[in-house]
Amino acid sequence: MLKKAIISGIIFSSILLGGCNEEKEKTSELVLTDSEQEVAVDGQENTGLLEGLKNEIIDSIAEQTGIDSESIVIMVGGSPIKEIIDVSVSFPKDVKVDDTMIQQIVEDSIKKVSETENIKINEENITIKIEKY
């Protein structure tokens, strides 16, 4: 009985380790063409820009409204290269917030970051959603 358990364990371990080795081989064969590398770089730049925008919006809202930055939930998406930005800002239900003020803070933050990064973003392509949770 003990012998069967040991043999089963060895076989299971061998299969598991063999599968891990197979994955390493497949991953090491990944080769990007020049156009794919450019897309990857653009994606990294977009991520950095959107993260900077997110931080700027949170800091501005916290500074101008006095709301704790930990209670602000924000999602930023879109493509600054295509001049499209989507922002969703959420606050706790018990926090009294003027939606037009928050919208203006978000728009000002987008303008500030886009000027800093030398990116033109058309106001018609900005979507702002304000919610309470």
N, C-alpha and C positions, 0 to 999 in steps of 0.2 A: 504494500500500500504506500509506504513512504517512498519506495523506489519510483513508483508511477508518478507521484507528486513532484519529485525532483526532476524527472525526465520531462514532465509536462511544463514545469517552470523553465527549464533550459530551452525547450522548443519555443515557448512563448517569448522568452527574452531574445532569442535568435531572430524570430520574425520581427519583433519590435525594433531591434537594432538594425536589421536589414532594411526596414522601411525608412529609418532615419537616414541611413547612408544614401538611399535612393534619392531622397529629397535634396540632400546637399549637392549631389551631382546635377540634378535638374536646375537648381538655383544658380550654380556656377556657370551654366551655359547661356545665361541671359545676356544678349547683346543688343544695344540700342543703336538705331541708325541716327544720322545727324538730325533729321527732322524730329524724331522722337525725343532726342536729347533736348532740343529747343523747347518742345512742349513741356517736358519735365521741368526745365528751368523756369518757364513762364508760370507753371503751376506753383512752384516754390515762391516766386515773387508775389503772386496773388495771395498766397497764404500769409506771407509776412505782412503785406499791405492790409489785408482784412483783419489780421490780428492786431496790428497797430491802430486801425480804425476802431476796433472793438474796445481796446484799452482807452483810447481818447474819449469815446462816447461815455464809458462808465465813469471816468475821472471827471468829465465835464458835468454830468448829471449829479454826481455826488457833491461836487463843489458848489454848483449853483442852486441845488434844492435842499442840501443837507441830508439827503437820504443815504443810509449806510450802503457803501458799494457792495458789501456782501449780500445784500437783499435784492440787488438788481440782477436780473437774468437777461442776457442779451445774446442774440444770434445774428451774425453778419454773414451774408453770402452774396453771390453775384460774381461779376467779372469786371474789374476796373478797366481792363484793356478794352472791353466792349462797351464801356461806360454804363454798366448796369450794376446797381447796388440794391440789395434787399436787407432791411434791418427790422428785427423784431425785438421789442423791449418789454419786459414784464416786471411788475412790482407786486408786493403783497397786497391783498385786498384792503387791509387796514391803513395803508399809506395813502394820504391824500395828495394826489398829483394832478396838475393841470396838463391835460394832454397836448394842448397847443404849445405850451412852454417846452415840454419834452420833445415835441416834433421840431421846434426851432433849434433846440440844443443839438439834436441829431444832425439836422441839416448844416448847422454851423461847423460841427465836428467833421462832417464829410468834406465840406469846403476847405477846412484847414488842412486836413490830411492830403487831399488831392492837390492843393497848392504846394505843400511841402514835397510831395512825390512827383510833381510836374505831370499830373494826369488830369485830363479834362473829363468831368462827369456831368452829363446833361441832367438838369433837375427833373426833367420829365421821366427819366429812367431810374429815379430813386423811389423805392417803395418802403414806407415806414408803417409798422404795425405796433400798436401799443395795447398791452393786455394786462390783466390783473390775475394773480393766482392765489 
